[in-house]
Amino acid sequence: MACRICNEPAEDIAPLGDYQDWNCDGCGRYRISETLLAELDANKQRLEVEATRIWIAINRATGDVPNLSTFAAKQHNLIRG
């Protein structure tokens, strides 16, 4: 499966609740909410690669897998049109 951020090959990990889980060599491990994925697909949008990678790195500092929601993506301007 392809990474939802950079579109490179990524490991698709079993979903956790409302979140799809990926592990990408370039982006690292992250989760994206089904709501955000549906919104991106419906609007033919993508996530900004570098900005989203920075968001993941900052949020990985807690030790948990970062969970990217629609709210967080909009709050941090991670969506490109």
Biopython code that builds the backbone (N, CA, C, O; Angstrom):
import numpy as np
from Bio.PDB.StructureBuilder import StructureBuilder

atoms = [
    (1, "MET", "N", (0.846, -1.181, 0.000)),
    (1, "MET", "CA", (0.000, 0.000, 0.000)),
    (1, "MET", "C", (0.887, 1.238, 0.000)),
    (1, "MET", "O", (2.023, 1.197, 0.473)),
    (2, "ALA", "N", (0.371, 2.321, -0.524)),
    (2, "ALA", "CA", (1.125, 3.571, -0.597)),
    (2, "ALA", "C", (0.882, 4.432, 0.637)),
    (2, "ALA", "O", (-0.208, 4.445, 1.208)),
    (3, "CYS", "N", (1.913, 5.135, 1.021)),
    (3, "CYS", "CA", (1.839, 6.090, 2.127)),
    (3, "CYS", "C", (0.839, 7.181, 1.760)),
    (3, "CYS", "O", (0.849, 7.671, 0.631)),
    (4, "ARG", "N", (-0.016, 7.564, 2.690)),
    (4, "ARG", "CA", (-1.016, 8.603, 2.423)),
    (4, "ARG", "C", (-0.418, 10.009, 2.472)),
    (4, "ARG", "O", (-1.107, 10.990, 2.191)),
    (5, "ILE", "N", (0.840, 10.103, 2.822)),
    (5, "ILE", "CA", (1.496, 11.408, 2.880)),
    (5, "ILE", "C", (2.384, 11.612, 1.649)),
    (5, "ILE", "O", (2.199, 12.572, 0.901)),
    (6, "CYS", "N", (3.353, 10.701, 1.437)),
    (6, "CYS", "CA", (4.334, 10.888, 0.361)),
    (6, "CYS", "C", (4.096, 9.990, -0.849)),
    (6, "CYS", "O", (4.771, 10.135, -1.868)),
    (7, "ASN", "N", (3.146, 9.066, -0.746)),
    (7, "ASN", "CA", (2.773, 8.156, -1.824)),
    (7, "ASN", "C", (3.841, 7.107, -2.144)),
    (7, "ASN", "O", (3.738, 6.420, -3.161)),
    (8, "GLU", "N", (4.852, 6.973, -1.305)),
    (8, "GLU", "CA", (5.858, 5.918, -1.459)),
    (8, "GLU", "C", (5.310, 4.629, -0.837)),
    (8, "GLU", "O", (4.326, 4.682, -0.098)),
    (9, "PRO", "N", (5.925, 3.469, -1.120)),
    (9, "PRO", "CA", (5.451, 2.231, -0.503)),
    (9, "PRO", "C", (5.498, 2.315, 1.026)),
    (9, "PRO", "O", (6.456, 2.827, 1.607)),
    (10, "ALA", "N", (4.454, 1.807, 1.653)),
    (10, "ALA", "CA", (4.367, 1.820, 3.114)),
    (10, "ALA", "C", (3.654, 0.562, 3.586)),
    (10, "ALA", "O", (2.839, -0.019, 2.870)),
    (11, "GLU", "N", (3.974, 0.163, 4.788)),
    (11, "GLU", "CA", (3.313, -0.979, 5.413)),
    (11, "GLU", "C", (1.975, -0.515, 5.969)),
    (11, "GLU", "O", (1.905, 0.440, 6.743)),
    (12, "ASP", "N", (0.926, -1.197, 5.564)),
    (12, "ASP", "CA", (-0.421, -0.915, 6.055)),
    (12, "ASP", "C", (-0.632, -1.788, 7.289)),
    (12, "ASP", "O", (-0.641, -3.015, 7.192)),
    (13, "ILE", "N", (-0.800, -1.158, 8.441)),
    (13, "ILE", "CA", (-0.963, -1.883, 9.701)),
    (13, "ILE", "C", (-2.450, -1.930, 10.031)),
    (13, "ILE", "O", (-3.203, -1.045, 9.623)),
    (14, "ALA", "N", (-2.875, -2.939, 10.756)),
    (14, "ALA", "CA", (-4.293, -3.101, 11.095)),
    (14, "ALA", "C", (-4.858, -1.817, 11.703)),
    (14, "ALA", "O", (-4.211, -1.187, 12.539)),
    (15, "PRO", "N", (-6.074, -1.427, 11.281)),
    (15, "PRO", "CA", (-6.686, -0.199, 11.796)),
    (15, "PRO", "C", (-6.928, -0.270, 13.304)),
    (15, "PRO", "O", (-7.062, -1.349, 13.881)),
    (16, "LEU", "N", (-6.978, 0.898, 13.918)),
    (16, "LEU", "CA", (-7.246, 1.008, 15.347)),
    (16, "LEU", "C", (-8.398, 1.980, 15.520)),
    (16, "LEU", "O", (-8.204, 3.192, 15.427)),
    (17, "GLY", "N", (-9.587, 1.467, 15.768)),
    (17, "GLY", "CA", (-10.764, 2.319, 15.906)),
    (17, "GLY", "C", (-11.034, 3.068, 14.611)),
    (17, "GLY", "O", (-11.164, 2.457, 13.551)),
    (18, "ASP", "N", (-11.118, 4.397, 14.696)),
    (18, "ASP", "CA", (-11.400, 5.256, 13.549)),
    (18, "ASP", "C", (-10.135, 5.594, 12.762)),
    (18, "ASP", "O", (-10.195, 6.381, 11.818)),
    (19, "TYR", "N", (-9.006, 5.020, 13.128)),
    (19, "TYR", "CA", (-7.726, 5.400, 12.515)),
    (19, "TYR", "C", (-7.127, 4.284, 11.688)),
    (19, "TYR", "O", (-7.090, 3.128, 12.110)),
    (20, "GLN", "N", (-6.649, 4.651, 10.485)),
    (20, "GLN", "CA", (-5.855, 3.757, 9.649)),
    (20, "GLN", "C", (-4.399, 3.990, 10.030)),
    (20, "GLN", "O", (-4.011, 5.114, 10.347)),
    (21, "ASP", "N", (-3.600, 2.945, 10.002)),
    (21, "ASP", "CA", (-2.233, 2.977, 10.522)),
    (21, "ASP", "C", (-1.255, 2.595, 9.421)),
    (21, "ASP", "O", (-1.448, 1.585, 8.744)),
    (22, "TRP", "N", (-0.196, 3.400, 9.231)),
    (22, "TRP", "CA", (0.834, 3.123, 8.233)),
    (22, "TRP", "C", (2.215, 3.232, 8.862)),
    (22, "TRP", "O", (2.406, 3.891, 9.884)),
    (23, "ASN", "N", (3.175, 2.562, 8.219)),
    (23, "ASN", "CA", (4.577, 2.701, 8.578)),
    (23, "ASN", "C", (5.344, 2.898, 7.275)),
    (23, "ASN", "O", (5.422, 1.997, 6.439)),
    (24, "CYS", "N", (5.905, 4.089, 7.121)),
    (24, "CYS", "CA", (6.581, 4.490, 5.891)),
    (24, "CYS", "C", (8.042, 4.790, 6.214)),
    (24, "CYS", "O", (8.332, 5.385, 7.252)),
    (25, "ASP", "N", (8.966, 4.386, 5.339)),
    (25, "ASP", "CA", (10.384, 4.673, 5.570)),
    (25, "ASP", "C", (10.659, 6.172, 5.662)),
    (25, "ASP", "O", (11.490, 6.595, 6.466)),
    (26, "GLY", "N", (9.982, 6.975, 4.859)),
    (26, "GLY", "CA", (10.230, 8.414, 4.850)),
    (26, "GLY", "C", (9.454, 9.187, 5.902)),
    (26, "GLY", "O", (9.958, 10.164, 6.456)),
    (27, "CYS", "N", (8.233, 8.758, 6.179)),
    (27, "CYS", "CA", (7.359, 9.507, 7.092)),
    (27, "CYS", "C", (7.321, 8.921, 8.491)),
    (27, "CYS", "O", (6.956, 9.614, 9.441)),
    (28, "GLY", "N", (7.687, 7.667, 8.634)),
    (28, "GLY", "CA", (7.601, 7.009, 9.932)),
    (28, "GLY", "C", (6.231, 6.382, 10.128)),
    (28, "GLY", "O", (5.437, 6.287, 9.193)),
    (29, "ARG", "N", (5.969, 5.960, 11.343)),
    (29, "ARG", "CA", (4.674, 5.355, 11.652)),
    (29, "ARG", "C", (3.703, 6.440, 12.090)),
    (29, "ARG", "O", (4.057, 7.328, 12.866)),
    (30, "TYR", "N", (2.477, 6.361, 11.587)),
    (30, "TYR", "CA", (1.461, 7.357, 11.898)),
    (30, "TYR", "C", (0.081, 6.756, 11.675)),
    (30, "TYR", "O", (-0.068, 5.714, 11.036)),
    (31, "ARG", "N", (-0.926, 7.437, 12.218)),
    (31, "ARG", "CA", (-2.325, 7.065, 12.000)),
    (31, "ARG", "C", (-3.078, 8.284, 11.483)),
    (31, "ARG", "O", (-2.791, 9.417, 11.870)),
    (32, "ILE", "N", (-4.047, 8.035, 10.598)),
    (32, "ILE", "CA", (-4.906, 9.095, 10.081)),
    (32, "ILE", "C", (-6.361, 8.654, 10.279)),
    (32, "ILE", "O", (-6.714, 7.505, 10.012)),
    (33, "SER", "N", (-7.191, 9.580, 10.748)),
    (33, "SER", "CA", (-8.595, 9.246, 10.991)),
    (33, "SER", "C", (-9.319, 8.968, 9.681)),
    (33, "SER", "O", (-9.007, 9.550, 8.642)),
    (34, "GLU", "N", (-10.293, 8.066, 9.755)),
    (34, "GLU", "CA", (-11.130, 7.744, 8.589)),
    (34, "GLU", "C", (-11.846, 9.003, 8.099)),
    (34, "GLU", "O", (-12.048, 9.172, 6.897)),
    (35, "THR", "N", (-12.225, 9.879, 9.015)),
    (35, "THR", "CA", (-12.909, 11.114, 8.649)),
    (35, "THR", "C", (-12.012, 11.988, 7.776)),
    (35, "THR", "O", (-12.454, 12.506, 6.751)),
    (36, "LEU", "N", (-10.748, 12.152, 8.183)),
    (36, "LEU", "CA", (-9.807, 12.943, 7.396)),
    (36, "LEU", "C", (-9.543, 12.280, 6.049)),
    (36, "LEU", "O", (-9.505, 12.965, 5.027)),
    (37, "LEU", "N", (-9.363, 10.981, 6.028)),
    (37, "LEU", "CA", (-9.127, 10.277, 4.760)),
    (37, "LEU", "C", (-10.295, 10.472, 3.802)),
    (37, "LEU", "O", (-10.091, 10.720, 2.614)),
    (38, "ALA", "N", (-11.521, 10.361, 4.316)),
    (38, "ALA", "CA", (-12.707, 10.544, 3.475)),
    (38, "ALA", "C", (-12.781, 11.968, 2.938)),
    (38, "ALA", "O", (-13.126, 12.179, 1.776)),
    (39, "GLU", "N", (-12.455, 12.946, 3.785)),
    (39, "GLU", "CA", (-12.484, 14.342, 3.355)),
    (39, "GLU", "C", (-11.431, 14.623, 2.283)),
    (39, "GLU", "O", (-11.704, 15.313, 1.301)),
    (40, "LEU", "N", (-10.231, 14.086, 2.478)),
    (40, "LEU", "CA", (-9.169, 14.265, 1.485)),
    (40, "LEU", "C", (-9.579, 13.659, 0.146)),
    (40, "LEU", "O", (-9.415, 14.282, -0.902)),
    (41, "ASP", "N", (-10.113, 12.445, 0.190)),
    (41, "ASP", "CA", (-10.521, 11.764, -1.041)),
    (41, "ASP", "C", (-11.672, 12.505, -1.731)),
    (41, "ASP", "O", (-11.648, 12.686, -2.948)),
    (42, "ALA", "N", (-12.671, 12.932, -0.966)),
    (42, "ALA", "CA", (-13.840, 13.608, -1.532)),
    (42, "ALA", "C", (-13.459, 14.930, -2.197)),
    (42, "ALA", "O", (-14.047, 15.318, -3.206)),
    (43, "ASN", "N", (-12.471, 15.617, -1.622)),
    (43, "ASN", "CA", (-12.062, 16.923, -2.142)),
    (43, "ASN", "C", (-10.828, 16.848, -3.038)),
    (43, "ASN", "O", (-10.295, 17.870, -3.469)),
    (44, "LYS", "N", (-10.379, 15.606, -3.314)),
    (44, "LYS", "CA", (-9.184, 15.391, -4.145)),
    (44, "LYS", "C", (-8.005, 16.209, -3.624)),
    (44, "LYS", "O", (-7.327, 16.911, -4.374)),
    (45, "GLN", "N", (-7.784, 16.094, -2.319)),
    (45, "GLN", "CA", (-6.695, 16.809, -1.663)),
    (45, "GLN", "C", (-5.663, 15.817, -1.152)),
    (45, "GLN", "O", (-5.915, 14.613, -1.098)),
    (46, "ARG", "N", (-4.504, 16.333, -0.778)),
    (46, "ARG", "CA", (-3.423, 15.527, -0.195)),
    (46, "ARG", "C", (-2.880, 16.277, 1.001)),
    (46, "ARG", "O", (-3.205, 17.441, 1.232)),
    (47, "LEU", "N", (-2.058, 15.592, 1.747)),
    (47, "LEU", "CA", (-1.370, 16.228, 2.865)),
    (47, "LEU", "C", (-0.049, 16.795, 2.374)),
    (47, "LEU", "O", (0.612, 16.192, 1.528)),
    (48, "GLU", "N", (0.337, 17.946, 2.899)),
    (48, "GLU", "CA", (1.632, 18.556, 2.598)),
    (48, "GLU", "C", (2.710, 17.637, 3.179)),
    (48, "GLU", "O", (2.726, 17.389, 4.385)),
    (49, "VAL", "N", (3.598, 17.139, 2.342)),
    (49, "VAL", "CA", (4.570, 16.129, 2.764)),
    (49, "VAL", "C", (5.477, 16.647, 3.883)),
    (49, "VAL", "O", (5.494, 16.068, 4.969)),
    (50, "GLU", "N", (6.216, 17.700, 3.646)),
    (50, "GLU", "CA", (7.199, 18.154, 4.643)),
    (50, "GLU", "C", (6.537, 18.619, 5.933)),
    (50, "GLU", "O", (6.994, 18.279, 7.024)),
    (51, "ALA", "N", (5.467, 19.393, 5.815)),
    (51, "ALA", "CA", (4.778, 19.892, 7.012)),
    (51, "ALA", "C", (4.197, 18.733, 7.827)),
    (51, "ALA", "O", (4.247, 18.759, 9.057)),
    (52, "THR", "N", (3.652, 17.728, 7.159)),
    (52, "THR", "CA", (3.069, 16.582, 7.863)),
    (52, "THR", "C", (4.162, 15.731, 8.497)),
    (52, "THR", "O", (3.977, 15.218, 9.601)),
    (53, "ARG", "N", (5.288, 15.574, 7.825)),
    (53, "ARG", "CA", (6.412, 14.831, 8.422)),
    (53, "ARG", "C", (6.916, 15.530, 9.686)),
    (53, "ARG", "O", (7.249, 14.873, 10.672)),
    (54, "ILE", "N", (6.971, 16.854, 9.655)),
    (54, "ILE", "CA", (7.389, 17.601, 10.848)),
    (54, "ILE", "C", (6.364, 17.398, 11.961)),
    (54, "ILE", "O", (6.741, 17.177, 13.112)),
    (55, "TRP", "N", (5.069, 17.469, 11.632)),
    (55, "TRP", "CA", (4.014, 17.261, 12.624)),
    (55, "TRP", "C", (4.148, 15.863, 13.256)),
    (55, "TRP", "O", (4.016, 15.706, 14.470)),
    (56, "ILE", "N", (4.411, 14.862, 12.418)),
    (56, "ILE", "CA", (4.575, 13.489, 12.924)),
    (56, "ILE", "C", (5.766, 13.417, 13.867)),
    (56, "ILE", "O", (5.661, 12.843, 14.951)),
    (57, "ALA", "N", (6.899, 13.992, 13.469)),
    (57, "ALA", "CA", (8.112, 13.945, 14.307)),
    (57, "ALA", "C", (7.875, 14.616, 15.657)),
    (57, "ALA", "O", (8.291, 14.093, 16.691)),
    (58, "ILE", "N", (7.221, 15.754, 15.655)),
    (58, "ILE", "CA", (6.938, 16.465, 16.906)),
    (58, "ILE", "C", (6.014, 15.632, 17.788)),
    (58, "ILE", "O", (6.238, 15.519, 18.993)),
    (59, "ASN", "N", (4.983, 15.052, 17.196)),
    (59, "ASN", "CA", (4.005, 14.297, 17.972)),
    (59, "ASN", "C", (4.479, 12.899, 18.345)),
    (59, "ASN", "O", (3.895, 12.263, 19.223)),
    (60, "ARG", "N", (5.519, 12.417, 17.697)),
    (60, "ARG", "CA", (6.091, 11.117, 18.052)),
    (60, "ARG", "C", (6.934, 11.235, 19.331)),
    (60, "ARG", "O", (7.231, 10.229, 19.975)),
    (61, "ALA", "N", (7.312, 12.454, 19.691)),
    (61, "ALA", "CA", (8.152, 12.683, 20.874)),
    (61, "ALA", "C", (7.497, 12.177, 22.150)),
    (61, "ALA", "O", (8.191, 11.924, 23.134)),
    (62, "THR", "N", (6.173, 12.024, 22.156)),
    (62, "THR", "CA", (5.477, 11.512, 23.339)),
    (62, "THR", "C", (5.689, 10.008, 23.499)),
    (62, "THR", "O", (5.403, 9.447, 24.557)),
    (63, "GLY", "N", (6.190, 9.357, 22.449)),
    (63, "GLY", "CA", (6.408, 7.915, 22.495)),
    (63, "GLY", "C", (5.269, 7.123, 21.872)),
    (63, "GLY", "O", (5.406, 5.926, 21.623)),
    (64, "ASP", "N", (4.145, 7.785, 21.619)),
    (64, "ASP", "CA", (2.996, 7.120, 21.007)),
    (64, "ASP", "C", (3.014, 7.310, 19.497)),
    (64, "ASP", "O", (3.712, 8.184, 18.983)),
    (65, "VAL", "N", (2.245, 6.490, 18.788)),
    (65, "VAL", "CA", (2.083, 6.664, 17.351)),
    (65, "VAL", "C", (1.203, 7.902, 17.149)),
    (65, "VAL", "O", (0.102, 7.957, 17.696)),
    (66, "PRO", "N", (1.659, 8.892, 16.382)),
    (66, "PRO", "CA", (0.859, 10.098, 16.166)),
    (66, "PRO", "C", (-0.453, 9.793, 15.446)),
    (66, "PRO", "O", (-0.475, 9.057, 14.459)),
    (67, "ASN", "N", (-1.542, 10.365, 15.950)),
    (67, "ASN", "CA", (-2.879, 10.208, 15.371)),
    (67, "ASN", "C", (-3.293, 11.526, 14.743)),
    (67, "ASN", "O", (-3.559, 12.495, 15.453)),
    (68, "LEU", "N", (-3.349, 11.571, 13.420)),
    (68, "LEU", "CA", (-3.695, 12.797, 12.715)),
    (68, "LEU", "C", (-5.198, 12.840, 12.443)),
    (68, "LEU", "O", (-5.731, 12.004, 11.714)),
    (69, "SER", "N", (-5.860, 13.811, 13.028)),
    (69, "SER", "CA", (-7.303, 14.002, 12.854)),
    (69, "SER", "C", (-7.559, 15.141, 11.876)),
    (69, "SER", "O", (-6.636, 15.859, 11.489)),
    (70, "THR", "N", (-8.809, 15.298, 11.482)),
    (70, "THR", "CA", (-9.194, 16.411, 10.630)),
    (70, "THR", "C", (-8.889, 17.728, 11.320)),
    (70, "THR", "O", (-8.361, 18.651, 10.700)),
    (71, "PHE", "N", (-9.218, 17.819, 12.595)),
    (71, "PHE", "CA", (-8.973, 19.040, 13.358)),
    (71, "PHE", "C", (-7.496, 19.409, 13.339)),
    (71, "PHE", "O", (-7.149, 20.554, 13.051)),
    (72, "ALA", "N", (-6.620, 18.447, 13.642)),
    (72, "ALA", "CA", (-5.176, 18.716, 13.682)),
    (72, "ALA", "C", (-4.652, 19.098, 12.303)),
    (72, "ALA", "O", (-3.828, 20.006, 12.187)),
    (73, "ALA", "N", (-5.116, 18.420, 11.262)),
    (73, "ALA", "CA", (-4.653, 18.718, 9.900)),
    (73, "ALA", "C", (-5.019, 20.150, 9.495)),
    (73, "ALA", "O", (-4.222, 20.849, 8.870)),
    (74, "LYS", "N", (-6.221, 20.574, 9.855)),
    (74, "LYS", "CA", (-6.645, 21.936, 9.522)),
    (74, "LYS", "C", (-5.959, 22.965, 10.413)),
    (74, "LYS", "O", (-5.548, 24.028, 9.946)),
    (75, "GLN", "N", (-5.839, 22.645, 11.687)),
    (75, "GLN", "CA", (-5.204, 23.569, 12.636)),
    (75, "GLN", "C", (-3.749, 23.867, 12.255)),
    (75, "GLN", "O", (-3.272, 24.985, 12.447)),
    (76, "HIS", "N", (-3.055, 22.875, 11.721)),
    (76, "HIS", "CA", (-1.637, 23.017, 11.387)),
    (76, "HIS", "C", (-1.404, 23.214, 9.881)),
    (76, "HIS", "O", (-0.269, 23.135, 9.412)),
    (77, "ASN", "N", (-2.469, 23.467, 9.139)),
    (77, "ASN", "CA", (-2.388, 23.725, 7.692)),
    (77, "ASN", "C", (-1.636, 22.627, 6.941)),
    (77, "ASN", "O", (-0.724, 22.912, 6.164)),
    (78, "LEU", "N", (-2.015, 21.388, 7.173)),
    (78, "LEU", "CA", (-1.333, 20.256, 6.559)),
    (78, "LEU", "C", (-1.990, 19.793, 5.255)),
    (78, "LEU", "O", (-1.461, 18.911, 4.578)),
    (79, "ILE", "N", (-3.128, 20.374, 4.901)),
    (79, "ILE", "CA", (-3.875, 19.936, 3.702)),
    (79, "ILE", "C", (-3.556, 20.873, 2.542)),
    (79, "ILE", "O", (-3.593, 22.096, 2.678)),
    (80, "ARG", "N", (-3.242, 20.268, 1.401)),
    (80, "ARG", "CA", (-3.049, 21.087, 0.196)),
    (80, "ARG", "C", (-4.193, 20.794, -0.778)),
    (80, "ARG", "O", (-4.713, 19.680, -0.834)),
    (81, "GLY", "N", (-4.558, 21.787, -1.516)),
    (81, "GLY", "CA", (-5.712, 21.679, -2.408)),
    (81, "GLY", "C", (-5.392, 21.225, -3.739)),
    (81, "GLY", "O", (-6.284, 21.096, -4.578)),
]
sb = StructureBuilder()
sb.init_structure("model")
sb.init_model(0)
sb.init_chain("A")
sb.init_seg("    ")
for serial, (resi, resn, name, xyz) in enumerate(atoms, 1):
    if name == "N":
        sb.init_residue(resn, " ", resi, " ")
    sb.init_atom(name, np.array(xyz, "f"), 0.0, 1.0, " ", f" {name:<3s}", serial, name[0])
structure = sb.get_structure()
